Amino acid sequence: MIDGNGGANVGEPIAEAVRLLDLFASVGAEAFDITHTNLQQEKRGFRPAQSLAQARQSMPYLVPSAARRQNNLIIRPRAGVDVTLVQLDDLAPDALARIAPAAFLILRTSPKGQQAWVAVTANFKTAYAPNFPRVRIDAAQPGLRVTTQILDAMGVLAPARPVPVSLPPIASSSGPRTRKWP
């Protein structure tokens, strides 16, 4: 657990980071982009397209290092061709309650913030100093995939956009044409 000074009980956050990777992999994530940001949300490092094995092997080093430097460690999964992973950010309690049965993962990112997925280490933002919260997995349903019909029945899909009315083509006259521009 991360304390207000960025110190950590190293084992628990590392295990939770690996669990997060495994949860993403359980629904079809094939690679991971790993980003480090500082308190000012400036990018401090980036590892694109890490395999599950590479990402898992990196966590024992990346998690404690991020805590020491008060950096966020952001994990973004890259889904395979047969699945799309959607991140729902800053969910209000009523929205979270509606989507929870269809979510394979719910993260608490701050004292009042929840999202479908994103970061694993402490949430190092100036607003939370000096007691930086650690991102925790609040709920998980490994392997859960839902259809758009299920999401529609739950009432969580936005209404379909109206299709613009297309006008019939206009036929040109069959009479002689002027060869000059008017």
C-alpha positions as CSV (number, residue, x, y, z in Angstrom):
1,M,0.0,0.0,0.0
2,I,1.3,3.5,-0.8
3,D,1.5,6.0,2.0
4,G,1.3,9.8,1.8
5,N,5.1,10.0,1.2
6,G,5.2,7.6,-1.7
7,G,6.5,4.7,0.4
8,A,5.1,1.3,-0.3
9,N,4.5,-2.2,1.0
10,V,6.1,-3.4,-2.2
11,G,4.5,-6.8,-2.5
12,E,0.9,-5.8,-2.5
13,P,1.0,-3.2,-5.3
14,I,3.2,-5.4,-7.5
15,A,0.8,-8.4,-7.0
16,E,-2.1,-6.1,-7.8
17,A,-0.3,-4.8,-11.0
18,V,0.3,-8.3,-12.2
19,R,-3.4,-9.2,-11.4
20,L,-4.5,-6.2,-13.5
21,L,-2.4,-7.4,-16.4
22,D,-3.8,-10.9,-16.1
23,L,-7.4,-9.5,-16.0
24,F,-6.8,-7.6,-19.2
25,A,-5.3,-10.6,-20.8
26,S,-8.3,-12.7,-19.7
27,V,-10.5,-10.7,-22.0
28,G,-8.2,-10.5,-25.0
29,A,-5.5,-7.9,-24.4
30,E,-2.5,-8.9,-26.4
31,A,0.0,-6.1,-25.5
32,F,0.3,-3.2,-23.1
33,D,1.5,0.4,-23.5
34,I,3.1,1.5,-20.2
35,T,3.5,5.2,-19.5
36,H,5.0,7.1,-16.5
37,T,3.8,10.6,-15.7
38,N,4.9,12.9,-12.9
39,L,2.8,15.1,-10.5
40,Q,2.3,17.7,-13.3
41,Q,1.1,14.9,-15.6
42,E,4.1,15.2,-17.8
43,K,5.2,12.1,-19.6
44,R,8.4,10.7,-18.0
45,G,8.7,7.4,-19.8
46,F,6.9,5.2,-22.3
47,R,7.2,1.5,-23.2
48,P,5.0,0.7,-26.2
49,A,3.5,-2.7,-27.1
50,Q,4.9,-4.8,-24.2
51,S,3.9,-8.4,-24.3
52,L,2.1,-9.8,-21.2
53,A,5.3,-11.6,-20.3
54,Q,7.4,-8.4,-20.6
55,A,4.9,-6.4,-18.7
56,R,4.6,-9.0,-15.9
57,Q,8.4,-9.2,-15.6
58,S,8.7,-5.4,-15.4
59,M,6.2,-4.8,-12.6
60,P,8.6,-5.7,-9.7
61,Y,10.9,-2.9,-10.9
62,L,8.4,-0.3,-12.3
63,V,5.9,-0.2,-9.4
64,P,8.4,0.6,-6.6
65,S,10.3,3.0,-8.9
66,A,7.1,4.9,-9.7
67,A,6.3,5.1,-6.0
68,R,9.7,6.4,-5.1
69,R,9.6,9.1,-7.8
70,Q,5.9,9.9,-7.1
71,N,5.1,9.0,-10.7
72,N,1.9,7.5,-12.0
73,L,2.3,4.1,-13.8
74,I,-0.4,3.9,-16.5
75,I,-1.1,0.6,-18.2
76,R,-3.1,0.8,-21.4
77,P,-4.1,-2.6,-22.9
78,R,-4.0,-3.2,-26.6
79,A,-6.8,-5.6,-27.5
80,G,-6.8,-8.3,-30.0
81,V,-8.8,-8.2,-33.2
82,D,-11.8,-9.9,-31.7
83,V,-12.4,-7.6,-28.8
84,T,-12.5,-3.8,-28.0
85,L,-11.7,-2.7,-24.5
86,V,-13.5,0.5,-23.4
87,Q,-12.4,2.7,-20.6
88,L,-15.2,4.5,-18.7
89,D,-13.6,7.3,-16.7
90,D,-14.8,9.2,-13.6
91,L,-18.1,7.3,-13.2
92,A,-20.8,8.7,-11.1
93,P,-22.2,6.2,-8.6
94,D,-25.4,5.7,-10.5
95,A,-23.6,5.1,-13.8
96,L,-21.2,2.7,-12.1
97,A,-24.1,0.7,-10.6
98,R,-25.7,0.4,-14.0
99,I,-22.5,-0.7,-15.8
100,A,-21.0,-2.9,-13.0
101,P,-22.7,-6.1,-14.1
102,A,-21.1,-5.8,-17.5
103,A,-17.6,-4.6,-16.4
104,F,-14.8,-7.2,-16.1
105,L,-12.8,-4.7,-14.0
106,I,-13.6,-1.6,-11.9
107,L,-10.7,0.5,-10.6
108,R,-10.8,3.2,-7.8
109,T,-8.3,5.8,-9.1
110,S,-8.8,8.4,-6.3
111,P,-11.0,8.9,-3.2
112,K,-13.9,9.8,-5.4
113,G,-12.9,8.5,-8.8
114,Q,-13.7,5.1,-10.4
115,Q,-13.1,3.9,-13.9
116,A,-13.2,0.7,-15.9
117,W,-9.4,0.5,-16.1
118,V,-6.1,2.5,-16.5
119,A,-3.5,2.9,-13.7
120,V,-2.0,0.5,-11.2
121,T,0.2,2.6,-8.8
122,A,-0.6,5.5,-6.6
123,N,-2.4,8.4,-8.2
124,F,0.2,11.1,-8.0
125,K,-1.6,14.3,-8.7
126,T,-1.1,17.6,-6.9
127,A,-4.8,17.6,-5.8
128,Y,-4.1,14.4,-3.6
129,A,-0.8,15.5,-2.0
130,P,0.5,14.6,0.4
131,N,-1.7,11.5,1.0
132,F,-1.6,10.0,-2.5
133,P,-4.2,7.3,-2.9
134,R,-3.2,4.0,-4.4
135,V,-5.3,2.7,-7.2
136,R,-7.2,-0.4,-6.1
137,I,-9.2,-3.0,-7.9
138,D,-12.7,-2.7,-6.6
139,A,-14.3,-5.5,-8.6
140,A,-13.2,-7.9,-11.3
141,Q,-14.9,-10.5,-13.5
142,P,-12.2,-12.2,-15.5
143,G,-13.1,-13.3,-19.0
144,L,-16.5,-11.4,-19.0
145,R,-17.5,-10.2,-22.5
146,V,-20.9,-8.8,-23.3
147,T,-22.8,-8.1,-26.5
148,T,-24.2,-4.7,-27.6
149,Q,-27.6,-6.2,-27.0
150,I,-26.9,-6.8,-23.3
151,L,-25.5,-3.2,-23.0
152,D,-28.6,-1.9,-24.7
153,A,-30.9,-3.9,-22.4
154,M,-29.0,-2.4,-19.4
155,G,-29.7,1.1,-20.7
156,V,-26.0,2.1,-20.9
157,L,-25.6,2.7,-24.7
158,A,-26.0,6.2,-26.2
159,P,-28.9,6.5,-28.6
160,A,-28.0,5.8,-32.3
161,R,-27.1,8.8,-34.3
162,P,-29.7,9.7,-36.9
163,V,-28.9,8.8,-40.4
164,P,-29.0,11.8,-42.7
165,V,-31.8,11.7,-45.3
166,S,-30.3,11.2,-48.8
167,L,-31.9,13.1,-51.7
168,P,-32.6,11.3,-54.9
169,P,-30.2,12.0,-57.7
170,I,-31.2,14.8,-60.1
171,A,-31.3,13.8,-63.7
172,S,-30.0,16.3,-66.2
173,S,-32.1,17.5,-69.1
174,S,-31.8,15.5,-72.3
175,G,-31.8,18.7,-74.4
176,P,-28.8,20.3,-76.1
177,R,-26.1,21.8,-73.8
178,T,-24.3,25.0,-74.0
179,R,-20.6,24.6,-74.4
180,K,-19.8,27.9,-72.8
181,W,-20.0,28.8,-69.1
182,P,-22.9,31.3,-68.6
